[in-house]
Amino acid sequence: LYFVENGKRKIEYVNIADIKKNTSAIECHKVFVPGAGGSGEDALVLGRPVYAPPHSVCSQTYLYASFATEVEARNFIKYLHSKFVRALVASIKISQSAPQRVYQFVPKQDFSSNSDIDWSMSQEELDKYLFAKYKFDLNEIKHIKSKIKYMPND
């Protein structure tokens, strides 16, 4: 069980019989994204996502996305780290709270090896690709680059 207590991320073990919600995702690879983090005005925008292997669950402190493979989950983390995604989230996010609705402008991607995106590229190359794919103009890109910082990798 991944959870936050007194501002610190923690992991503890729970009996699987005690899990009542979203049990179909227990066997999947997951990414847990803090439900709060950043102010909406800061340069990072979101809290740091965490990869969680199968047989993991989280408290309501986190949002989660489930995946068939670890590679897909890690590609999703790379996507969340992009300035592209965090700029789109920042356009809606007005407080520390980061509920599901702040992701409404973030385009869904294929995180598998069949994707049009080469997930092995650098963070900078990924942003350049995403800005081109979604036809951001030079002024938009310049603004985003001046306001959003790269999220440190784990």
N, C-alpha and C positions, 0 to 999 in steps of 0.2 A: 504494500500500500504506500503510494507516494502521497505526501501531504505536507502542509506547512504548519508549523507550530511556533508561536512567538517570533514570527518573521524568519524562521530557519527552515530550509527544506529538509525533510526527513523521509526515511524509508523504514517501514516495519512490516512484519509478517502478520497476515490475518488468515483465518480459516476460510477456505473457498465457499463453504456453506453459509458464511455470513454475508456474502456478496449477493445482493438482491436486484441490482439495477445493471443494465447493459452487460449482462453475463455473456452474450454472444461475442463480445470483443476480448474476453479474457485470453483467448488463445492467439490473438493477433499481436503483431508488432505495433507499437503505439508511439505517438509523440504527444507528450503532455505540455500544454502551453499555459503559463500562469494566467489566471483570470483577472489579474491585476498586475500592473507594472508600467513604469513610465507614466508620464503625466498627460501625454497627448501633445505636449509642447516641447518635450525634451528630445535630444538627438537620437536616442535609441528607440523610443516609442513603445516597445513591447518588452516584457520580461523574457528571460532566456528559456527557450524550449528545451525539453529533455527527452532523449530516446528512452523508451521503456520496452523491455523484451516481453515475449509472451508470458502469461501467468502473472501479469502485473495489472494493478488497478490504481485509481487515483481518487482522492477526495474531491469535493466540489470546489476546491481551491483552483483546480485546473480545468481547462477545456481539453478535449483529446481528439485525436484523429487516429484511426486504425488502418493498418496496412498488411498486405499478405507477406511482405518480405522486409528484412532489415534495410536493404538497399533503398527501397521506396521510402521508408520512414526517414532515413538519413537525407535523402534528396529533398523531402519536404522540409526538414530542418534548414537545409541550405536555402531553400526558397524563402522561408520565414526570415532568414538572416539578411536577405537582399534589401537594398535600399528601395527597390521597386515596390515590394510588398509593404514595407513599413511606411512608405510615403502614402500609399493608398489607405492604410489603416489610420494614419495620422490625419487624413482628410476628414475623418468622421469622429475619431476619438477625442473627447474633450476633458477627460479626467483620467485618474489612475485605473479605473475600471476598464477591462477589456473583454466584454461579453462577446458572444458569437456575432452579434450584429455589426461590430466594427470591421468585420472581414467581408462585408457585403460587396465591396467593389473589387476584391481580390479575385482575379480570374483563376478558375480551377486549371490544374495542369495534370499531365500524365507523368507520374514519377517513376515509371518503369523504364526498362531498357528500350521500349518501343516509342519513347517520347520524341518529339521534335527537338527537345532540349538535350544537349550534351551535359549531363549533370556533373561531369568530371572537370568542367571548366572552372576557372577561378571565380571568386565572388564578383570581381570587377567585370570579367567577361560575361558572366551571367546577367548582371544588370544591363550591360550594353546590349545584349541579345534581347532581353525583355523590353527595354525601352524601344528598340527597333520593331520588335514583333507587335507591340501595341501602339506604335506610331506616335511616341512622345516627341515633341519638338525640342529644339536646342534650349530654348528658354525654360521649358519645364524640367528638362534634365539638369540644367545648371542650378535651378532653384532647389531641386531635390538634393543634389550633391552638396549644396551649401548648408542644408538644414539637417540632413540625416547622416549619422555616422554608421560605419560598419559595426555590426555586432561582433564582439570577440568570439572566436571559435572555441569549442570546448577543448 
